[in-house]
Amino acid sequence: MHLFILFFSSTFAQGLEERDVKEIKSKSRLIVKEFEGLLNLISNNQMYDSEIEEIIANSLDSKNVNRLFKDPKVIVEDDLNPELINKKRNVDINTYLANFNLQYNKTSDFSVFFDDITVSDVFNKNYYFF
């Protein structure tokens, strides 16, 4: 799975200091790990559907300071069907999470693992992209 994370800011400096870049990269790794945790919660067979729906909604809710995604329009690569991986199909995050909930094999153990997380260089435009 490839994740591209955007950081939005109300002010944009001409350049970023090295410590700012390190902080952005560190936070991006944490967001990926939080996404991993979200997928593990959704795939837990001890969770009720109502709890999963609430967790997904909270991860997208703009009023929730701990939301994981900017909004439900965030686009991710759909990697749920191994037969379609080479077709590069993109979907909004809400659709992805709903499909993940329906299609992923549920277990009582954590079964989603992201490893070898690599963060690209940070680009400073109207938002931070890496």
C-alpha positions in Angstrom: 0.0 0.0 0.0 1.3 3.4 -0.9 0.2 6.3 1.3 0.7 9.9 0.5 0.2 12.2 3.4 -0.5 15.9 3.2 0.0 18.4 6.0 -1.9 21.6 5.7 -0.8 24.8 7.4 -2.2 28.3 7.6 1.2 29.9 7.1 3.9 28.7 4.7 7.5 29.7 5.2 9.8 30.1 2.2 11.8 27.2 3.5 11.7 24.6 6.2 14.3 24.2 8.9 15.9 20.8 9.2 14.1 20.2 12.6 10.8 21.0 11.0 11.4 18.5 8.2 12.4 15.9 10.9 9.2 16.6 12.8 7.0 16.3 9.7 8.6 13.0 8.8 8.2 11.7 12.3 4.6 12.7 12.4 4.0 11.1 9.0 5.4 7.7 10.3 3.1 8.0 13.3 0.0 8.6 11.1 0.9 5.5 9.1 1.1 3.5 12.3 -2.3 5.0 13.4 -3.7 3.9 10.1 -2.4 0.4 10.7 -4.1 0.4 14.1 -7.4 1.6 12.6 -7.3 -1.3 10.1 -6.6 -3.7 12.9 -9.6 -2.4 14.9 -11.8 -2.7 11.9 -10.6 -6.2 11.2 -11.1 -7.4 14.8 -13.8 -10.0 15.0 -14.7 -8.9 18.5 -15.9 -5.5 17.3 -19.6 -4.8 16.6 -20.6 -3.2 13.3 -21.9 -0.2 15.2 -18.5 0.3 16.8 -16.7 0.0 13.5 -19.0 2.5 11.9 -18.3 4.9 14.8 -14.6 4.4 14.5 -14.6 5.0 10.8 -16.7 8.1 11.2 -14.4 9.5 13.9 -11.4 9.0 11.8 -13.0 11.3 9.2 -14.8 13.8 11.4 -13.5 17.3 11.0 -14.7 18.2 14.5 -12.6 15.4 16.0 -9.1 16.7 16.8 -7.8 13.2 16.7 -9.1 12.4 13.2 -6.8 10.5 11.0 -7.9 11.9 7.6 -8.4 15.4 6.4 -11.9 14.5 5.1 -13.8 11.7 3.4 -12.5 12.8 0.0 -8.9 11.6 0.7 -7.9 9.3 -2.1 -6.1 6.0 -1.5 -5.0 3.2 -3.8 -7.4 0.3 -3.5 -5.3 -2.7 -2.7 -8.0 -5.0 -1.2 -8.4 -7.3 -4.2 -5.0 -8.9 -5.1 -6.2 -9.6 -8.7 -6.7 -5.8 -9.3 -3.5 -4.5 -7.7 -1.9 -4.0 -11.1 -4.8 -1.9 -12.3 -4.1 1.1 -9.9 -7.6 1.8 -8.9 -8.1 4.8 -6.5 -11.0 5.2 -4.2 -11.9 7.7 -1.5 -10.9 6.7 2.1 -14.5 6.2 3.2 -15.2 3.6 0.4 -11.8 2.0 1.1 -12.6 1.6 4.9 -16.1 0.3 4.2 -14.8 -2.2 1.6 -12.0 -3.2 4.0 -14.6 -3.9 6.7 -16.6 -6.1 4.3 -13.8 -7.9 2.5 -10.9 -8.4 5.0 -10.8 -11.6 6.9 -11.6 -10.8 10.6 -9.5 -12.2 13.4 -9.0 -11.6 17.1 -5.3 -10.9 16.6 -3.7 -8.0 14.8 -3.2 -9.0 11.2 -2.4 -5.8 9.4 1.3 -4.8 9.6 3.1 -1.9 7.8 6.8 -2.3 7.9 9.6 -0.7 6.0 7.9 2.7 6.2 9.9 5.1 4.1 9.1 8.8 4.0 10.1 10.8 1.0 11.6 14.3 1.0 9.2 17.0 2.2 8.0 19.5 -0.5 6.8 22.9 0.6 4.0 24.2 -1.7 0.5 25.3 -0.7 0.7 22.2 1.6 3.4 19.9 2.7 3.6 16.8 0.5 5.9 13.8 1.0 
